């Protein structure tokens, strides 16, 4: 997909003069850039970081794709496991083999997101910068991704809360909470997003909110446990009430990518798109093992976005406390802004208050 935040940004830009409260979202921030990052252990030397060297390549052995059923159906989340079932008449939203198979019993009791491509540790903060080029303008982008110490229960699953802030030409245009959980077999799922939008520094609403199991919205796969080329596309999330559908496919493996934080080996490339918006084009996301998302590029579409990882840090306990407080304010505000969707969820809770920092 062009990233969730990218499409929302582009649509915001195109429609703000006419109907700023009635946009449809195509793609997602958390998968916005949902950074699955830990430490820069796989990056080339920069700022004291030394990465391991690996061989380059573009393919690897195929493995079953974890996919997921419409809300209310039950199936094991790993189709390769014995007894795995799916919904016989469920839509294959992203093509053959993409049926959503969701089973709340397959998730961890408490979120511990340690998928090597999409690892989220409370107190980790990542900054990406880049630009969006259109026919008439170029907009500078900065997105700050912070893994909070908050959890939120959605449809019986305890999720970890990510807080993303998106800036266009230095001005905040979106502040978003996104919710992730990992299955026992290692697949990371996106359970929903609450994106508050701003125009000229003023809050204008959160019309693209979606939460799994509410208004037919369905959680989807943010990162497979063992992504491999040659496997089917998978649904990253589906929310028909806001025209949201993200599809992902493993495009390449073992690539080498250099960004401001260094050069990364053994990079996984995921191609993402929204079939409901074919004119928008595709987005390519580059993930480094042990680090997470390091680069974003665009293929096709009138507007081209590029983003690079420029900073990674582990917050101190004091900073994490501030982050938790701000994220809790967003959670509380959401109950007044999105009563029919977010208002149906249990309130978030602070479950992690220390990162081992000073």
N, C-alpha and C positions, 0 to 999 in steps of 0.2 A: 504494500500500500504506500502511496505517498503517506507519510506518517500521520497518525491520527491528528496530532497537533498541526501538521503541515496543511492538511486539507481544511481543518477548521480555520486556520489562519487565512488561507486563500479565500475561502468562502466569506469569512468575516470581511475581508478586504473588498470583495466584489459586491457585497450586499448591504454593507453598513449604512449606505446613504438611503436605502429604500425600506428594508424591513429587518433591522438588526436582531429582532427577537424571534424570527421565524426561519432560521437556517436549519438545514439538515446536515448532520455530520457524516462524514464518510469514514474517517479513520481515527485511530486512537493514540493518545499520549501515553500513557503509560507505556502504550505500545506505540506511543507518542514518542517516544524515545524512552522509552521505558528502559532505563539502563540497567542491565543486569551486570553489575560490576562489583568487583571486590578489590583486590590489590593488583598493581601493575607488574605482575610477575612474569608476563609473557611479552613484555615490550622491550624494544631496543633501548640501549642506554640513553637516558636523558634524565637529568635531575637525580642521578644516582640509581636509576632503575636498570637492572640488567636482565634481558629476556633470554630464554633458551632458543637455540636455532633449530628449525625443523625444515624438512623438505617441502617443496612446493608441488601443487597438483591441482586437479579440478574435479576429481571424482572419488567415490568410495563405495563400499558395499552397501546394498540396500537393506533396510530393516523395516519392520512394520511401523506404520504411522499411527500414533495414538490420536484418535479423533473422538468426537462426542455427540446423545440423543436429545431430542427436544426436551424442554423442562417438563418434569413430571414423569419421565421414563427413567428406568434404572438399568445400567449396564456397567460392566467392568471397564475401567478407563484404558486398559491395555488390550487391544484386540488380539494380540498374540498370546495372551494368557489363556489357560484352560478354562472353558466355560464362558468365554467372553461372548456377550450378546449385544445386539443393537436394536434399533427400532426399524422394523421391516419397511415401513412406509415413510420413514423420515426423509426430509429433503437433503440431498447432497449439494449443499449450497455452494461449494467451491469445486464441484466436479466429482467424478467417480471416486469413491473411497473417502469422501470428506464428511460423511455423516457424523454429527456430534454425538459422542457417547459419554454422558456425564453420570457419575456415581459419587455422591457425597461421601460414601464410605471408603473411597479410595484415597482420600486426602489425609494428611498428617493431622494429629490432634491439635498441635500448635505449629504455626508456620516456621519452617526452617529451610529457606530457599538456598540450597547449595548446588543447584544445577551448574555445571562448570561454565556453561555459556550464558547463564542468566542468574547469577548469584546475587542475592540482596541481603546485605548485613545492616541492621539498624545503626544509624550514625554515619553511614557512607554517603558522600556527596560528590556528584559528578557534574561537570559543566561542559556543554557542547556549544560550539559557535559555528556560524556559517551564513548563508544568504539564500534568498529566494529571488530568482531572476524571472521577470515577466517581460512582455513586449514593451511595456512603457516604464518600468521601474525596477530597481534592485533594492530589496529590503534586507537589512542586517538582522540576523537572528542570534539570540542567546537563550539557551534553555538550561536551567539548573534543576537537577534531579536529586532529591534527598530521600533516603530510606529512613522513615520515621521509626519510633519505638511503639507505634500504635498498632492495634489489631482491631478487626471488625468482623463480626459473624454475618455471613451472607448465605442464606439457604442451608444453614446448619454447618457451614465450613468456616473455620477461623482464618481470615485472610490478613496479610501484612499490608500496611498502608504506605504507599509512595506519594510524595508531594512534589509536583513539578511546577516550575514557574517559567513562563514563556515570555520573552521580551522581543519586541519588534522596534528596531531603531532606538533602543534604549528604554522603551516604554512598556510597562507590563500590560500584556493583552490577555493573559490567561493564567489562572492559578488553579491547579487541579489536584484532586485526590484520586488515586487509582489503587485497585485492590487485587492482590496476587496471592495465590496459594500453590503448593506443590503436592503432587501425589506421592504416595509411598514409593512408586517406581521411578520418580524423578522428573516427571513432566510438570512444567509451570503453566498455570492457567490464569487468565485475566477474568475477574469477576464483575468488573464494572468501572465506571468513571463518573466523577462529579467535577466538571470543568466550569469554573466561574469565569465569565468573560468581562473584559474591561475596555472602555473606549474613552480616550482622552483622560485617562486616569480615574474614570468613574465606573463603578460596577453596573453592568447592564443586564445581568441574568445568567442562568445556567441551563439553557434550553436543550442542550445535548446530553443531559444526564441519562445514564442507563445503569441498571443494576440487574444482575442475573436473577432470573425467576420472577421479575416484575415486568408487566406489560410485554410478555413473551420474549423478553431479552434472554439470551443464552451466553453463558461463559464459553470461552474458547481458549485455544492453546497459544500461549505466549512463546513457549520454547519446548520442543520435544525433549524427552529424556536422552535419546540417542539419535539426533538428526543425521540423515544420510541422503545423498543424492539418489535419484531414481525412485523416490517414494512419492505418494500422492500428495496433492495440496491438502491443506487442513484449514479449518475455520478458526480464526483468531478471536472472534467475538461476533455476535449477531444481535442487533437491537432494531427490529423493524419499525418501532415507533419513532425512531430518529434517523431512519434510513442508513443504519450503520451495519456494514458487513466487511470484514477484513479476511483476506485469504493469504496464506503463506505457503511457500514451497522452497525446499532446500535447492539452491542453484549450483553452488560450488563449495568445495572443501579445500583445505590446505593452501590457502592463498596468503600472500604477503602484502601487508598494508602499512603505510607510514602516515602518521598524523602528528600534530604538535607534541603529543605526549611520548612519541617514540615510534619505532617500527615493530609491528606485530607479526608473528609467524603463525602458521596453522590456523588461518582465519576462515570462519564459516560464513558463507554469503546466503542470505535469505531474500527471496524476491517476494514482495508484498503488493497487493492491489485490491481494489474494490470493484467487483464485477458489475455493481450497480452504476458505476461511474467510469466506463471504459475510456472516455476522452481524457480523464485525469492522468492516465499513464501508470507506471509502476514505480515502486521505490525499492532500492537495494539497501539492505542493512548488513553491516560487516561486524561479526562477533569474534572476539579473541578468547580462546580457552583460558579460563582463570581470570579474565578481566571483564568481558562482556562487550557491549556495543561500543565500537570505536569510530565508526564512520557511517554516513548515510549519503546515498547518491540517488539521482532520479533518472528514469528512462521513459521517454515519451511525455506527452502532456505539454500544455502551453507554458506552465510555470515550472521552473527547475530549482529544486532545493538541494543544497549540500550542507552537511553538518559534520564537524570533526570533534573528537574528544580533545579538550585542551587542559583539563584540570581534574585531578582526583584527590580527595582528602578524606581523612577520618576525623569526624568532629569530636571535640572534647565533650565530657559529660555535661558541662554547662551549656554548650551549644546545642546538644541533643535535647536538653530540657526546653530550650527556647523553641526548637523545631517542633517538639511535641505539643507545646502550648499553642503555637500558631496553627498546627494541623487540627488540634482539637477545636479551635475557634471556627475553622472552616467546616468541620463536621457539624458543629452546633448550628452554624448559619444555614447549612444545607436543609435543615428541618423546616425552616421558614420559607426557603426559596423553592424547594422541590418536595412539597408535602405529599404528592401523590406517588412519588417514586422513592426518593431517598427517605422520606418520612416514614416509610414502611419497614425500615431496617433498624436493628438494635444500634445504640450509640457506640462509637468507637471507645476503646479503652487503652490507657497507657500500660503496656506490659514490659517495656524495656526502658530503663532510665540511665543505664551506664554502658559505655562502649570500651571501657578500659583506658579512656583518655584522661587528661588532666583537668 
